[in-house]
Amino acid sequence: MANKEEDLHHQRRRRRMSSNIQRNSINSMTEEDLDFLTDRLVDALNSGRIIHDEESSVSNTKKCDKCDKGIEEGKIVMDKEKNYHWDCFTCYHCSKPIGGETYFVGKDKNSCEARYCKEHRDVLLDTCTKCGDFIRDDLIKPGDKGSQYHPQCFVCSDCGEKIAGKFFLCNDGTYMCEKDYAKSCAYCSVCSKPILYAHLNALNRSYHPECFACHFCNRTLDGVQAFYTDDLIICKEDYEKRYAQTCEKCEKKILDETIIKTEDDIYYHKLCYYEDS
């Protein structure tokens, strides 16, 4: 009798433990797990199908990020923390399944991340602005308007040779090598070399900005007052000291373009001269 009571006691204890385990299992379920079980139950009610114990387990079930359905173990493709059915992980261009194959990542027409199979990886490549073919190896991007070229297609518009080194963009949108571009440039009135980049025009002559400098102190005069005397470029200070005449009336240096000189070699500012008249 004592043995039977002891057996009943153990059975009740096992049932309570089993009940606690089930409650703990339900409490530990995530919202995703509960949604999965709910979907299974609805599907069973609609089809009259019996749900077996192994189907109700959610411990290792993963959902496909494309079709949102469960994925059987061993038939899963993982990509950047996302999971896919083998047949749902497809090439964006041709929809061919690419699970287990080499694939290439790029952008789709909406600039979202997409994956492409080996056969259609060319859609990720740049096309040559000149010939229109895909650029599979080295490319040259000059930096204007998003153009890109095969190295053999990036040629000088004047001589037709492949450009290797410095190049220059022409007004018509083509490119020239340094040698041919120099032929079309103005030449500096000081150093007599071609002006390839920024240039300065003064007194109907062209200069490199660094060449337009005072003959005496070598200070560059780009953007400041300068004088041109005896074929020399001179800054204001040196012109005052070396060339400027002194006004007879105000005794200041005459830096105006208009200077009045009398027959007896007396100099005046124009305004000072007419004030005495």
C-alpha positions, 0 to 999 in steps of 0.5 A: 500500500505504501508503495502505491501511494509513493508511486502516485506521489511521484506521478503527480510530481512529474505532472507538475514538473511537466506543466511547469516546463510547458509554461516556461517554454511558452513564456520563453517564446518570442513573438516570431515563434508564436506567429509561426505556431499560429500560422501552422494552426490556421493552416491545419484548421483550413486543410483538416491536417493533423499537426505532428509534435515535430512540426510544432517545435519552433526552437530551430525554425528560421523564416525566409526573408523573401517569402516569410515562410519557415525553412527546413534545416539543411535547406537554408542560405544565410547572407548578411544575417538574413535567411533564405530558402534555397530557391528563394535566394535568386539572381536579381537579373534572371531569377535563377537560384544561386544558393551555393554558387558564387554570386556578385553583389551590386545595386538594382534599379532602385539603388538597393542591394542586389545579388547577381549570378556569374552569367549576369555579373556584367550588369554590375560593370561600367561601360566605356564612354567611347566604345560602349563595351563593358570594362572588365579590367582596368578603367580610367575615370577622368573625373568629369560627367561620370565618364569612364574608359578602357585604357586603350580607348582613352586617346588624344583627340589631336594625335590619336595616341593613347594618353599616358600621363597628364591630360586636358579637357577641351571645350568640345568635351574631348581630351588631349595629351600634354604635348598637343594641348600645349600647342593650342595654349597661349605663351607666357610673355615672361618665360615664353613657356605654354600656359597649361593651367590658370593664366593672367591677361594684362596689357594685352599679354598673357602670363603665368600668375607666378611670372607676373611679378615685379622686376625688382622685388619679385613680388607677384602682382596678381590682383594688385596694382602694377605698372609697365615701364620699359618692358618691365612689370613693376610694383607700386612701391618700386615704381614710386621710388624709381620712375614716378615724378613728383607733383610740383604743387602737392609734392606727391608722387604722380601715379595716375595714367595722365600726367602733365608736363610743362615746357620747363620739365615741371610735372603735375597731377592733372587735377593739381594743374587745372586748379592753378589755371 
